Amino acid sequence: MKEQWTDLSLQYLTLWTLHLALSNNPRGQNHFKSIGGLEVLLDGLGLPSINVLLLRNASHVGYERDENPLLKIFQLHVLSLTVLREAIFGNMSNLQFLCENGRIHKFANSFCSLSFLLQECEQKTKDMSVQDDRQIPVSDLENQSYVMVERSFPLPADASYSKLWNEYVVKLSGVLCSFIVAPENIKHHHVQTNIGRIGTSISAAYGELSIKWVMGVLLTVFPCIKACSNQKELPKHLRVFANVLQHYALDAFTKILVSSPIRKKWPESVAITIKGFPGHLDKNMSSSSITIQTNISSYEILQMEVISFVEFAATCNGIADNLPEVSVLLDALEQCACHPDIAVVLAKSLLHILQLSPEKTITSFKSLCAVSRVLKVACIQAEECRRSGNTSPSLESKSLPLHGGQRPNSKKMGQSWFACLDTCMGLFTKFFSIADDAGSLVLCDWTCIDCLFDLFWEEGMRNHVFESILDLMKLVPSSPEDHKAKLHLCSKYLETFTQIKEREKSFAELSINLLVGMREMLTTDPAYYQALFRDGECFLHVVSLLNGNLDEVNGERLVLNVLQTLTCLLENNDDSKASFRALVGKGYQTMQSLLLDFCQCHPSEALLNALLDMLVDGKFDLKSSPLIKNEDVIILYLSVLQKSSDSLRHYGLNMFQQLLRDSISNGASCVVGGHSISGKDIRKIFALLRSKKVGTRQQYCSLLLTTLLSMLNEKGPTAFFVFNGNDSGIKVKTPVQWPLSKGFSFSCWLRVESFPRNGTMGLFSFLSENGKGCLAAVGNERLVYESINLKRQRIQLHVNLASKKWHFLCITHSIGRTFSGGSLLRCYVNGDLVASERCRYAKVNELLTSNSIGMKINLPQNEEERFPDSIQDFFPFHGQIGPVYLFSDAISSEQVQGIYSLGPSYMYSFLDNEATPFYDSSLPSGILDAKDGLSSKIIFGLNAQASDGRKLFNVSLVTDIAVDKKSFEATVMAGTQLCSRRMLQQIIYCVGGVSVFFPLISQSDRYDNEESGSSEHALLTPITKERLTAEVIELIASVLDDNIANQQQMHLLSGFSILGFLLQSVPPELLNLETLSALKHLFNIAANCGLAELLVRDAISCVFLNPFIWVYTVYKVQRELYMFLIQQFDNDPRLLRSLCQLPRVIDIIRQFYWDNSKSRFAIGSKPLRHPITKVIIGERPNREETHKIRLLLLSLGEMSLRQSIGTADIKAIIAFFETSQDTACIEDVLHMIIRALSQKQLLIAFLEQVNLSGGCHIFVNLLQ
């Protein structure tokens, strides 16, 4: 029948009858299938061949001329599908029949056969029209049995045909969708098959199968439709057919999804089906402008509907997951990455899905690696966005034309690209913010990391991307994989510094932002990020930023940020400092050259402040007493300071001086000045003092002298521990057997940097595992001691330890005997007993395992519960501690004094051969005896010099208590420094010893006269010229103080004799009260040393009792001088007998303190003049002042007479009276003698000596 033009009405009537018979008739459906009706009906869905449509046949005669057979064919095709629908609807068995043996493919071909037939018809018509002017062979006519006739139906160009075709495809699509949805729910116009029917109960299984069957049909139909297209577009009628079918399919699926949300799997198939839609988000058809009834592109409407449906399916509550839907959208997003208008819709849809169904979507994202795929799309869009700013031929070929064929302008395209890029980044950010493990997921996906750093170069996205990178950097790794990924991320971050310099002209701003980000991370977990950045070779990348051409404004900001970042990277991290030192050299030599190149000799105050921050590992604040923690910065700081302006040099040196002032810790870090100085440094200083450029300038010379004096005034041990008060102290790991027979003693040299406002600082603790033992802590003007055993006793002693000053502290605790009054706790400071009190001794038999010095004391928890009133508010010791000893005996007061007399630098084993350089007089017995001395009582001895890294050695030679020296183990904590230094007094011999200072005394007259104007940034108070001689003498005194080697040199070289000779050449104006005071200080040091007897004699005879030095000085100086001598002779009469007897006094008066200058012995009769300028530089005191001085000298003579009168005294008096012409002097001497002889015993002795010398007539002869 299909090949013959039989009566279409008859076919229509037959099919309609079947429709009525099968509608809502399950039995009829089954019977129809059993008689083969389904197979016949499925075969009859096809249409006549193309030849029947093109040629007029004899069976055509019955139709009217104006009646179009195509309409009948359309109606017949729709009715055939309707009958098939009624034959299977609600019948599981019949539907399964259609799903078997390729019937889905067969049905699909029949379903769209008319569309393909029309396509073939149009092509054949075109081919036949080409032969209109040609003669057709007769044989062909006979063989083919047809002739050319006029067209029997309108071709697609006919406007009426378009309407007819549109109505057909609407009805056809509705019938197909009615296989799964009731016809009344299908959106179409005037469907003739829409009649009332009683609802049939449909099983869930049938529903699932019907959906799969329809989707199978669509998956077959759409590829066939797409195959009919040429390279450019589909034929118009096929486009209409595909678009309408897609609209109806999407509507049907949506209604099913709304009405049956409990179905679990079918949306997956729907999503797969949508992929098969012809032209679905296709690149080549995305710009089609097909208008059906509106001015809006039907394809764009379809796109929105497809995306909306997938979005709705993905967010439906009835599905377990939305993996298929998300997969479809992601695939589409990747396909449309170069089409921003489509991609932005897809990205927004994914974002909406993520917001509405976060849990399911997050799971799907993870399974599909969605984050990396979205970021890849964003990278493509970023590249296109950059290219849109400068249109190129390649870009034009890919640009999408607007409706009407116009090209989009660059600005509009750039905005589209950016909008799409922004949406993709918003999707990434949303996922990153709501997924619990999103950070780890993104971190471990190196593709994501690479994409993020690619997007960093998109200026509009930079801040957004940078925040995401920082968030990833701040994640805490939970596995080795996370750590490896974090290191990769860190490396990419650091590599960006190099890329910025290559890709960006103004790279300073971007570099600063990256550096700020690094510092932000370092504040969260310094130790972790310091190690992470160090492993990523951060120092190389950061320092390289300084190697380039920098403008003045941005360059300085960049340099400051580099230094601030380096400060954070190095802060309190020895490993990082060692790594950085290995890169840039000791003293940061490479940094020096880079900074100096940048500064161009113009460093700023901000740069100096940044270096000060780096110096102290943080913010430099003088009020908080900062400590130097990075010694390498010192040289860097001073190098930059050398290139600074004068005002900045003053500022920088002032800051540095205040940093060092009264801080041994900072001095130890500097390793200069009072802490350690080499012979080379000393030679440089003295070379400057002797040079004409410096040595003749009062200001420079005084600064150098003050510097030397500050070095010499530094006291304390040469080796000590520096405790910063934070995680500091010494941990003795070797168990200690506590002394049980004689008690114990603890001694050390210590210097407190500062006391805590409340609480105490731990001094030592020796405790067993269960908290038994003893401990001690120091506070402001107190020492707290606890003895803990079965009972606890706490003692508080008043002990005044001044801060910033070295003290020798010794604590002894004796074991009380029967009837002895109990155990006694004693405390000694600087060798003297300052406090004592009865205290129970802790006899602990078990080993003491918790032993520390200078640490925060932590009692075991059970002990805190037992003794709630125990010492609380413990802090680590903040200050310095020198050599430490623990003895197995309560040593005596003499032994304590002996240890103190050895000095703070003694750190050995108390053997005689070791102690010689440390004392200049005999020590108490029982100190250095190898058998019975202190050596045999040492449990352990610790000092900063006996160390290897942070490990300390025990200096004890004999360990009969419980400690094996080889196995002894003690370590210092992280907050403790080991300082070993050499005092200037100890190495002054490198430049000649104490005598090196002597030439400076005679050099003072070369100093130029300078105005003493003070600079705004003056570091030191200007020293006047008159004070310089006193400065040199104080230097000599400091060199001799507590240094037996220098004292011996002073004696062997006749140092005071040389000093007296040099002082004779000093202008009288320099021999002032300050100089005299310095000489007194020198005398006191000499009087208290081991060579006091020898040095004091030299000092008095050569300096103090040398009138050649003092005769031209002012009266006040001379009066002070002789009053000092009177006091010294009064304190030690032996000196008077040997140095200043009456003949010596009379001789001085006759030569220097005469009243009449006519005597040939008179000295100083004329004013003292400068040898070159002849300017008067000194005069004797006036007559009245000279008379007063003479009386002071005669009081010395009177003291000598009262002490003893000899023949020499009588002869000297007689000789003076006989030769002197100075009446005033004679009267003063006579008054002195008469006053002395008022004492009867002295008168008797005087008369005896007079009789021995010739009797009283010698005085009578004087009257002549």
Secondary structure by P-SEA (a helix, b strand, c coil): cccccccaaaaaaaaaaaaaaacccaaaaaaaaaaaaaaaaaaaccccccccccccccccccccccccaaaaaaaaaaaaaaaaaaaccccaaaaaaaaccaaaaaaaaaaaaaaaaaaaaaaaaaaaaaaccccccaaaaaaaccccccccccccccaaaaaaaaaaaaaaaaaaaccccccccccccccccccccccccccaaaaaaaaaaaaaaaaaaaaaaaaacccccccaaaaaaaaaaaaaaaaaaaaaaaaccccccaaaaaaaaaaacccccccccccccccccccccaaaaaaaaaaaaaaaaaaccccccaaaaaaaaaaaaaaacccaaaaaaaaaaaaaaaaacaaaaaaaaaaaaaaaaaaaaaaaaaaaaaaaacccaaaaaacccccccccccaaaaaaaaaaaaaaaaaaaaaaaacccaaaaaaaacaaaaaaaaaacccccaaaaaaaaaaaaaacccccaaaaaaaaaaaaaaaaaaaaaaaccccaaaaaaaaaaaaaaaaaacaaaaaaaaaaaaaaaaaaacccccccaaaaaaaaaaaaaaaaaaacccaaaaaaaaaaccccaaaaaaaaaaaacccccaaaaaaaaaaaaccccccccccccccccaaaaaaaaaaaccaaaaaaaaaaaaaaacccaaaaaaaccccccccaaaaaaaaaaaacccccccaaaaaaaaaaaaaaaacccccbbbbbccccbbbbbcccccccccccbbbbbbbbbccccccbbbbcbbbbccccccccccccccbbbbbbbccbbbbbbbbccccccbbbbbbbbbbbbccccccbbbbbbccccccbbbbbbbbccccccccccccccccccaaaaaaccccccccccccbbbcbbbbbcccccaaaaaaaaaaccccccccccccccccccccccccccccccccccccccccccccccccbbbbcccccccccccccbbbbbcccbbbbbbbccccccccccccccccccccccccccccccccccccccccccccaaaaaaaaaaaaaacccaaaaaaaaaaaaaaaaaaaaaacccccccaaaaaaaaaaaaaaaaccaaaaaaaaaaacccccccccccccaaaaaaaaaaaaaaaaaccccccccccaaaaaaaaaccccccccccccccccccccccccccccccccaaaaaaaaaaaaaaaaaaaaacccaaaaaaaaaaaaccccaaaaaaaaaaaaaaaccaaaaaaaaaaaaaaccaaaaaaaac
